[in-house]
Amino acid sequence: MIFISYISFPNLFGGLKLNIGRTAFTVFGLNIYWYGVVITAAIILGFGYAMKRSRQFGMIADKVFDAAAAGLIGGFIGARLYYVTFYNLNPDNETKYNFITYFTGIRDGGLAIYGGIIGAALFAFVYMKLKKIKILPVLDLGGLGFLIGIGIGRWGNFFNQEAYGAVMKNEMPWGMTGSRIASETGGSVLVHPCFLYESLWCLLGLAVLHFYSKKLRTFDGEIFLLFVTWYGTGRAFNESLRTDSLMLGSLRISQILAAVTAGAAIGIFIYFKKKVVKSGKTALYSQTEESELAIIAYEKKLKLDKEKADAKKALKKEDETAPSILADAGDNAPHNDTEGAEENGENY
C-alpha cells in the first residue's frame, strides 16, 4: 500500500503543494522508495560523468569504473557506520542501534554523506594501491562525481521530508512544510529546505569545477582538494541550520568535520599551487608518456575486440543465410524422365 503525504511551498508559485509519498512503486509487495530511486539515479550519473571524462585525466575508463565500484561499496559502509556510531554516542537518543538493526534498520534511513565520502575514499584508495592504479587523477574524477551524486541525491531527502532546517520567517518564498514536517515541528510553520541549499551548492560547484578542470588544472589531486573545500564550506553553513544533526554533546559532528577538512584542503591546495607556479610546469599524469601509451594500448584492444565481435556476428549471419545442403541435393537430384519418354513413344 502506498501512503500519500503532501509537501508544500506556500509562498512559491501561488502556493505550490505536491501530494506525494515516500514510496515510488511496489514490486512483489515490497515498497521501493523514492529515496532509493533518486540515489540510484545519482550514482549512475556520477559514474557516467567520471567514465566519460576519464581520458582527459589520463585514465582508462575501465580502471576508473573498478575504482569507483570499490568506492561505492566503501561509501555505503562508511555512510551507515558514521551515522550509527554518532547516533549511538548521543546520550539524548533513547533508542540505540544494535548489531542486528545496524543492518536491518537501513530501510528506515540512517546514512550520513560525510561518512560515505570517507568510506568511498578509503576503499578506493586501498583498491587502487593493490591494483597499482594512479590515485590522484581518480580522486579528481571522484570529486566531480561526488558533486553530481550529492547534488541529485539530496532530492531523496525531499521525498522523505528530512534533512530540513530550523523554522524560518513565514514570508520567505522558499519556506517549506509538509505533512511529516508539520507533525514533527508541531504546527504550520515554514522551515529551511536544507536539502535544496546543499543540492544547489553542489550543482553550482560542479559547474565551477567542471570548467576549472578543463582550463585551469595544473596538478593531480587539485580538483579533489577544491571539491573538499567547496563541499566542506557549504556543509559547514548548511549544518548550522539543520535540526537533525548528529551530535556529540553540544557539538555538531558534521559541521566540525566540514570546517576542518575544508580548511585543511584549501591550505594543501595553496601550497601545491604555489609550488607548481614556481616551477613553471604542470604536474599532470594525463600529459605523461606512460598515460598516453596506456590509453593507446587500451583503445587498440577495444578496437581489436570489436573487430572480433563483428567478425563473429558476420560468420553467424552467413551460417543462417547459407542454403541447406539437403535442399541443394534435392534440387540437383536426377528427375524421373518417364513422362518425356512416353511423349516420344518410348516404352519402358
C-alpha positions as CSV (number, residue, x, y, z in Angstrom):
1,M,0.0,0.0,0.0
2,I,1.3,3.4,-1.0
3,F,0.7,6.2,1.5
4,I,0.4,9.7,0.1
5,S,1.5,12.8,2.0
6,Y,1.9,16.4,1.0
7,I,4.9,18.8,0.6
8,S,4.2,22.4,0.2
9,F,6.0,25.8,-0.5
10,P,3.1,28.1,0.5
11,N,4.8,31.3,-0.8
12,L,6.0,29.9,-4.1
13,F,4.0,30.0,-7.4
14,G,0.8,31.0,-5.6
15,G,1.1,28.2,-3.0
16,L,2.8,25.1,-4.5
17,K,1.5,21.9,-3.0
18,L,2.6,18.4,-4.0
19,N,0.7,15.3,-3.0
20,I,3.4,12.6,-3.0
21,G,4.6,9.9,-0.6
22,R,7.9,8.2,0.1
23,T,7.0,5.1,-2.0
24,A,7.6,5.3,-5.7
25,F,6.2,1.8,-6.6
26,T,5.9,-1.7,-5.2
27,V,7.5,-4.9,-6.5
28,F,6.0,-8.2,-5.3
29,G,4.6,-6.4,-2.3
30,L,8.0,-4.7,-1.4
31,N,7.9,-0.9,-1.3
32,I,10.5,0.8,-3.4
33,Y,11.1,4.3,-2.0
34,W,11.8,7.5,-4.0
35,Y,14.9,7.9,-1.9
36,G,16.4,4.8,-3.3
37,V,15.3,5.6,-6.8
38,V,16.9,9.1,-6.6
39,I,20.1,7.8,-5.0
40,T,20.4,5.1,-7.7
41,A,20.0,7.7,-10.5
42,A,22.6,10.0,-8.8
43,I,25.1,7.1,-8.6
44,I,24.6,6.2,-12.3
45,L,25.0,9.8,-13.5
46,G,28.1,10.3,-11.3
47,F,29.6,7.1,-12.7
48,G,28.8,8.1,-16.2
49,Y,30.4,11.5,-15.9
50,A,33.6,10.0,-14.4
51,M,33.8,7.4,-17.2
52,K,33.2,10.0,-19.9
53,R,36.0,12.3,-18.7
54,S,38.5,9.6,-17.6
55,R,40.6,10.0,-20.8
56,Q,41.0,13.8,-20.1
57,F,42.6,12.9,-16.8
58,G,44.9,10.3,-18.4
59,M,43.0,7.3,-17.1
60,I,41.5,4.2,-18.7
61,A,37.7,4.1,-18.3
62,D,37.6,0.5,-17.1
63,K,40.0,1.2,-14.3
64,V,38.1,4.3,-13.2
65,F,34.9,2.2,-13.1
66,D,36.5,-0.5,-11.0
67,A,37.9,2.0,-8.5
68,A,34.5,3.8,-8.4
69,A,32.8,0.5,-7.8
70,A,35.1,-0.2,-4.8
71,G,34.4,3.3,-3.6
72,L,30.7,2.7,-3.9
73,I,30.9,-0.3,-1.6
74,G,33.0,1.6,0.9
75,G,30.8,4.7,0.7
76,F,27.7,2.7,1.7
77,I,29.5,1.1,4.6
78,G,31.1,4.3,5.7
79,A,27.8,6.3,5.5
80,R,26.0,3.7,7.6
81,L,28.8,3.3,10.1
82,Y,29.3,7.1,10.5
83,Y,25.5,7.6,11.2
84,V,25.1,4.7,13.6
85,T,28.2,5.4,15.6
86,F,27.4,9.1,16.3
87,Y,23.7,8.3,16.7
88,N,24.6,5.8,19.5
89,L,27.1,8.2,21.1
90,N,24.4,10.9,21.5
91,P,23.0,10.5,25.1
92,D,19.8,12.2,24.0
93,N,18.8,9.3,21.8
94,E,17.0,6.8,24.0
95,T,16.8,4.0,21.4
96,K,20.2,2.7,20.2
97,Y,21.2,0.6,17.2
98,N,22.4,-2.9,17.9
99,F,24.3,-5.4,15.7
100,I,21.0,-6.6,14.1
101,T,19.4,-3.2,13.5
102,Y,22.7,-1.9,12.2
103,F,21.8,-3.8,9.0
104,T,18.1,-4.3,9.1
105,G,17.2,-0.7,10.0
106,I,18.7,0.7,6.8
107,R,15.3,0.9,5.1
108,D,14.2,3.4,7.7
109,G,17.0,5.7,6.9
110,G,20.3,6.4,8.5
111,L,23.1,7.3,6.0
112,A,25.5,10.1,6.5
113,I,27.1,11.6,3.4
114,Y,30.3,12.6,5.2
115,G,30.8,9.0,6.3
116,G,30.1,8.0,2.7
117,I,32.8,10.3,1.3
118,I,35.3,9.0,3.9
119,G,34.4,5.3,3.3
120,A,34.5,5.7,-0.5
121,A,37.9,7.4,-0.5
122,L,39.4,4.8,1.8
123,F,38.1,1.8,-0.1
124,A,39.0,3.3,-3.5
125,F,42.5,4.2,-2.1
126,V,43.2,0.6,-0.9
127,Y,41.8,-0.9,-4.2
128,M,44.0,1.4,-6.4
129,K,47.0,0.7,-4.3
130,L,46.5,-3.1,-4.7
131,K,45.8,-2.7,-8.5
132,K,48.6,-0.1,-9.0
133,I,46.2,2.5,-10.4
134,K,47.2,6.2,-10.3
135,I,45.3,7.5,-7.2
136,L,45.2,11.3,-7.6
137,P,43.6,11.5,-11.1
138,V,40.9,9.1,-10.0
139,L,40.3,11.2,-6.8
140,D,39.9,14.2,-9.1
141,L,37.2,12.4,-11.1
142,G,35.7,11.2,-7.8
143,G,35.3,14.7,-6.5
144,L,33.4,15.7,-9.6
145,G,31.3,12.6,-9.4
146,F,30.5,13.3,-5.7
147,L,29.1,16.7,-6.6
148,I,26.7,15.1,-9.1
149,G,25.8,12.3,-6.6
150,I,25.2,14.7,-3.7
151,G,23.5,17.4,-5.8
152,I,21.0,14.9,-7.2
153,G,20.9,12.5,-4.3
154,R,19.8,15.3,-1.8
155,W,16.4,15.2,-3.5
156,G,15.8,11.9,-1.9
157,N,15.6,13.9,1.4
158,F,12.9,16.0,-0.3
159,F,10.7,12.9,-0.7
160,N,11.4,11.8,2.8
161,Q,10.8,15.3,4.2
162,E,14.1,15.1,6.2
163,A,17.3,17.0,6.4
164,Y,15.3,20.2,6.7
165,G,16.4,23.2,8.8
166,A,15.1,25.4,11.5
167,V,11.9,27.4,11.5
168,M,12.2,30.5,9.2
169,K,10.1,33.6,8.6
170,N,6.7,32.7,7.1
171,E,7.0,35.3,4.3
172,M,10.1,33.7,2.7
173,P,9.3,32.4,-0.7
174,W,11.3,29.2,-0.4
175,G,10.0,28.2,3.0
176,M,8.9,24.6,3.1
177,T,6.4,22.5,5.0
178,G,4.8,19.1,4.7
179,S,2.7,16.5,6.5
180,R,5.7,15.0,8.2
181,I,7.4,18.3,8.9
182,A,4.2,19.7,10.4
183,S,3.9,16.7,12.7
184,E,7.5,17.0,13.8
185,T,7.5,20.7,14.3
186,G,4.1,20.8,16.0
187,G,2.5,23.4,13.8
188,S,2.1,25.0,10.4
189,V,5.5,26.7,10.3
190,L,7.9,27.0,7.5
191,V,11.4,25.5,7.7
192,H,14.6,26.0,5.7
193,P,14.8,23.4,2.8
194,C,18.4,22.5,3.6
195,F,18.3,19.6,1.1
196,L,17.7,22.3,-1.6
197,Y,20.5,24.5,-0.3
198,E,23.0,21.6,-0.5
199,S,21.8,20.4,-3.8
200,L,22.1,23.8,-5.5
201,W,25.5,24.4,-3.8
202,C,26.8,21.1,-5.2
203,L,25.5,21.6,-8.7
204,L,27.0,25.1,-8.8
205,G,30.3,23.6,-7.6
206,L,30.1,21.0,-10.4
207,A,29.7,23.8,-13.0
208,V,32.6,25.7,-11.5
209,L,35.0,22.7,-11.1
210,H,34.0,21.3,-14.5
211,F,35.2,24.5,-16.2
212,Y,38.2,24.7,-13.8
213,S,39.3,21.1,-14.6
214,K,39.2,21.8,-18.3
215,K,41.1,25.2,-18.3
216,L,43.0,25.7,-15.1
217,R,44.0,22.4,-13.6
218,T,47.8,22.2,-13.1
219,F,48.4,19.2,-10.8
220,D,46.8,15.9,-10.0
221,G,44.7,15.9,-6.8
222,E,43.8,19.6,-7.3
223,I,40.2,19.1,-8.2
224,F,39.6,16.8,-5.3
225,L,41.1,19.4,-2.9
226,L,38.8,22.0,-4.4
227,F,35.9,19.6,-4.1
228,V,36.6,19.1,-0.4
229,T,37.0,22.9,0.1
230,W,33.8,23.7,-1.8
231,Y,31.6,21.0,-0.2
232,G,33.0,21.5,3.3
233,T,32.4,25.2,3.2
234,G,28.8,24.8,2.1
235,R,28.2,21.9,4.5
236,A,29.5,23.8,7.5
237,F,27.0,26.6,6.8
238,N,24.1,24.3,6.0
239,E,24.7,22.1,9.1
240,S,24.2,25.2,11.3
241,L,20.6,25.3,10.0
242,R,19.8,21.6,10.4
243,T,17.6,20.3,13.2
244,D,18.7,16.6,12.8
245,S,22.4,17.0,13.0
246,L,24.4,14.1,14.6
247,M,25.6,15.5,17.9
248,L,28.4,14.7,20.3
249,G,27.3,16.6,23.4
250,S,26.8,20.1,22.2
251,L,28.9,19.7,19.1
252,R,27.6,19.2,15.6
253,I,29.9,16.5,14.3
254,S,29.5,17.0,10.6
255,Q,29.8,20.8,10.9
256,I,33.1,20.5,12.7
257,L,34.4,17.9,10.3
258,A,33.3,20.0,7.3
259,A,35.1,23.1,8.6
260,V,38.3,21.2,9.5
261,T,38.5,19.4,6.2
262,A,37.7,22.5,4.1
263,G,40.4,24.4,6.0
264,A,43.0,21.7,5.5
265,A,42.1,21.2,1.9
266,I,42.5,24.8,0.9
267,G,45.8,25.0,2.8
268,I,47.2,22.0,0.9
269,F,45.8,23.4,-2.4
270,I,47.6,26.7,-1.9
271,Y,50.8,25.0,-1.0
272,F,50.9,22.8,-4.1
273,K,49.6,25.5,-6.4
274,K,52.4,27.9,-5.4
275,K,54.9,25.0,-5.9
276,V,53.6,24.4,-9.5
277,V,53.5,28.1,-10.4
278,K,57.1,28.5,-9.1
279,S,58.3,25.5,-11.1
280,G,56.6,26.8,-14.3
281,K,55.5,23.2,-15.1
282,T,52.2,21.3,-14.7
283,A,52.2,18.1,-12.8
284,L,49.5,16.1,-14.7
285,Y,49.6,12.4,-15.3
286,S,47.5,12.9,-18.5
287,Q,50.5,14.7,-20.0
288,T,52.9,11.8,-19.4
289,E,54.1,9.3,-22.0
290,E,53.1,6.5,-19.6
291,S,49.4,7.7,-19.7
292,E,49.5,8.1,-23.5
293,L,50.9,4.7,-24.2
294,A,48.4,3.0,-21.8
295,I,45.4,4.7,-23.4
296,I,46.7,3.8,-26.9
297,A,47.1,0.2,-25.9
298,Y,43.6,0.2,-24.3
299,E,41.9,1.7,-27.3
300,K,43.8,-0.7,-29.6
301,K,42.5,-3.6,-27.5
302,L,38.9,-2.2,-27.7
303,K,39.2,-1.9,-31.5
304,L,40.5,-5.5,-31.8
305,D,37.7,-6.8,-29.6
306,K,35.2,-5.0,-31.7
307,E,36.6,-6.4,-34.9
308,K,36.5,-9.9,-33.4
309,A,32.9,-9.4,-32.3
310,D,31.9,-8.1,-35.7
311,A,33.6,-11.0,-37.5
312,K,31.8,-13.4,-35.2
313,K,28.4,-11.8,-35.9
314,A,29.1,-11.8,-39.7
315,L,30.0,-15.5,-39.6
316,K,26.9,-16.3,-37.7
317,K,24.7,-14.4,-40.1
318,E,26.4,-16.1,-43.0
319,D,25.6,-19.5,-41.5
320,E,22.0,-18.6,-41.0
321,T,21.5,-17.4,-44.6
322,A,23.6,-20.1,-46.3
323,P,21.5,-22.6,-48.4
324,S,20.9,-26.0,-46.9
325,I,22.9,-28.9,-48.2
326,L,19.8,-31.2,-48.2
327,A,17.9,-28.5,-50.2
328,D,20.7,-28.4,-52.8
329,A,20.7,-32.1,-53.0
330,G,17.0,-32.2,-53.7
331,D,17.2,-29.5,-56.3
332,N,20.1,-31.2,-58.1
333,A,18.8,-34.8,-57.8
334,P,18.1,-36.8,-61.1
335,H,14.5,-36.4,-62.3
336,N,12.2,-39.2,-63.5
337,D,12.1,-38.8,-67.3
338,T,9.2,-41.3,-67.7
339,E,6.8,-38.6,-68.9
340,G,9.2,-37.3,-71.5
341,A,9.8,-40.9,-72.8
342,E,6.1,-41.6,-73.1
343,E,5.7,-38.4,-75.1
344,N,8.3,-39.7,-77.5
345,G,6.6,-43.0,-77.8
346,E,9.2,-45.0,-76.0
347,N,8.1,-47.8,-73.7
348,Y,9.9,-48.8,-70.6
